[in-house]
Amino acid sequence: MNETALALIGYIFWSMLLLAWIVVIRGYLTVAGNRAANSFQTDGTDVSPFSGRLCRAHANSFEAFPYIGGILILALVTNLTEVTNSLALVVLGARLIQSTAHLISTSAQVVQIRFFFFLVQLVICFYWSIQMILQFIG
């Protein structure tokens, strides 16, 4: 498996792990009789501050998938993984750090760290996009 495919499955797995964490928390609260299954707010803030951050981290991961996952998939299906392989695991690592920072805190310092790792992903995706466009038109 090349780095692009590894980063793609890692990204998908991370998003599913965040979702599973939400399911476990809500499932426990429902089964324990603390909450009705249909009573949860989508943003998670009605459960706890952590649950709110968890829901937002999952949503953020999902929101970024079109440009991160999309480029990785495009590289795989067009056989242009030479464009993405060298930085694919950097993007995955930046995503993991961004989400983890999201889970830890909303302090100004942690939000700045989170934003930095978001920018790492965005800049790399712009770079990949330009490189792929050049391959397609060249």
C-alpha positions as a printed NumPy array, in Angstrom:
array([[  0.   ,   0.   ,   0.   ],
       [  1.422,   3.395,  -0.92 ],
       [  1.382,   6.473,   1.305],
       [ -1.617,   7.98 ,  -0.477],
       [ -3.777,   4.909,   0.11 ],
       [ -2.534,   4.641,   3.697],
       [ -3.384,   8.294,   4.374],
       [ -6.84 ,   7.842,   2.83 ],
       [ -7.715,   4.794,   4.927],
       [ -6.207,   6.489,   7.982],
       [ -8.353,   9.571,   7.409],
       [-11.482,   7.472,   6.963],
       [-10.655,   5.384,  10.032],
       [-10.06 ,   8.508,  12.146],
       [-13.41 ,   9.975,  11.082],
       [-15.138,   6.693,  11.93 ],
       [-13.363,   6.552,  15.299],
       [-14.63 ,  10.031,  16.184],
       [-18.136,   8.992,  15.153],
       [-17.912,   5.76 ,  17.161],
       [-16.898,   7.795,  20.219],
       [-20.057,   9.901,  19.811],
       [-22.13 ,   6.725,  19.427],
       [-20.634,   5.199,  22.582],
       [-21.327,   8.304,  24.675],
       [-24.872,   8.732,  23.403],
       [-25.569,   5.002,  23.453],
       [-24.447,   4.75 ,  27.059],
       [-26.585,   7.713,  28.109],
       [-29.593,   6.223,  26.317],
       [-29.18 ,   2.656,  27.59 ],
       [-28.511,   3.901,  31.13 ],
       [-31.84 ,   5.722,  30.982],
       [-30.29 ,   9.171,  31.37 ],
       [-31.464,  10.443,  27.985],
       [-34.069,   9.62 ,  25.384],
       [-32.525,   8.52 ,  22.102],
       [-34.192,  11.39 ,  20.26 ],
       [-33.192,  14.111,  22.714],
       [-29.603,  14.832,  21.677],
       [-28.644,  18.106,  20.038],
       [-26.59 ,  17.602,  16.89 ],
       [-23.724,  19.727,  18.168],
       [-23.306,  17.665,  21.343],
       [-23.249,  20.66 ,  23.668],
       [-26.23 ,  19.366,  25.612],
       [-24.182,  16.397,  26.871],
       [-20.938,  18.042,  27.975],
       [-18.335,  20.524,  26.754],
       [-16.184,  17.57 ,  25.664],
       [-19.084,  16.075,  23.712],
       [-19.531,  19.407,  21.962],
       [-15.856,  19.457,  20.995],
       [-16.047,  15.816,  19.895],
       [-19.057,  16.476,  17.652],
       [-17.323,  19.513,  16.183],
       [-14.074,  17.581,  15.606],
       [-16.042,  14.885,  13.784],
       [-17.958,  17.449,  11.732],
       [-14.713,  19.239,  10.89 ],
       [-13.151,  15.984,   9.707],
       [-16.217,  15.274,   7.593],
       [-16.209,  18.82 ,   6.17 ],
       [-12.578,  18.512,   5.081],
       [-13.038,  15.161,   3.374],
       [-14.056,  16.567,  -0.04 ],
       [-10.75 ,  18.322,  -0.535],
       [ -8.442,  15.967,   1.378],
       [-10.081,  12.641,   0.613],
       [-11.104,  13.814,  -2.836],
       [ -7.56 ,  14.672,  -3.852],
       [ -6.211,  11.415,  -2.411],
       [ -8.87 ,   9.417,  -4.287],
       [ -8.189,  11.374,  -7.482],
       [ -4.479,  10.634,  -7.164],
       [ -5.224,   6.934,  -6.736],
       [ -7.656,   6.62 ,  -9.645],
       [ -5.537,   8.688, -12.053],
       [ -2.29 ,   6.992, -11.042],
       [ -0.819,  10.301,  -9.84 ],
       [  0.198,   9.14 ,  -6.39 ],
       [  3.699,  10.438,  -7.07 ],
       [  2.129,  13.86 ,  -6.494],
       [  0.592,  12.964,  -3.125],
       [  2.761,  10.197,  -1.663],
       [  5.496,  12.395,  -0.209],
       [  3.11 ,  14.517,   1.893],
       [  0.127,  12.2  ,   2.351],
       [  1.132,  11.066,   5.818],
       [  1.943,  14.663,   6.785],
       [ -1.646,  15.6  ,   5.936],
       [ -2.953,  12.658,   7.94 ],
       [ -0.741,  13.584,  10.887],
       [ -1.872,  17.207,  10.698],
       [ -5.505,  16.034,  10.671],
       [ -4.922,  13.843,  13.739],
       [ -3.212,  16.676,  15.605],
       [ -5.909,  19.179,  14.599],
       [ -8.695,  16.876,  15.795],
       [ -6.861,  16.007,  18.999],
       [ -6.343,  19.686,  19.748],
       [-10.053,  20.178,  19.104],
       [-10.834,  17.5  ,  21.689],
       [ -8.446,  18.851,  24.329],
       [ -9.427,  22.49 ,  24.669],
       [-10.866,  25.659,  23.226],
       [ -8.234,  27.883,  24.833],
       [ -6.72 ,  30.522,  22.563],
       [ -3.353,  28.754,  22.449],
       [ -4.84 ,  25.36 ,  21.533],
       [ -7.1  ,  26.952,  18.92 ],
       [ -4.015,  28.557,  17.347],
       [ -2.306,  25.159,  17.268],
       [ -5.422,  23.652,  15.721],
       [ -5.529,  26.411,  13.115],
       [ -1.86 ,  25.897,  12.241],
       [ -2.421,  22.211,  11.524],
       [ -5.531,  23.058,   9.5  ],
       [ -3.379,  25.421,   7.421],
       [ -0.794,  22.676,   6.889],
       [ -3.515,  20.501,   5.368],
       [ -4.963,  23.301,   3.271],
       [ -1.62 ,  24.437,   1.868],
       [ -0.632,  20.882,   0.97 ],
       [ -3.996,  20.295,  -0.721],
       [ -3.573,  23.487,  -2.761],
       [ -0.069,  22.347,  -3.728],
       [ -1.374,  18.92 ,  -4.731],
       [ -4.204,  20.468,  -6.734],
       [ -1.83 ,  22.682,  -8.679],
       [  0.543,  19.766,  -9.319],
       [ -2.321,  17.599, -10.565],
       [ -3.719,  20.339, -12.779],
       [ -0.279,  20.73 , -14.316],
       [ -0.128,  16.954, -14.919],
       [ -3.578,  16.98 , -16.54 ],
       [ -2.892,  19.897, -18.882],
       [  0.784,  19.137, -19.482]])
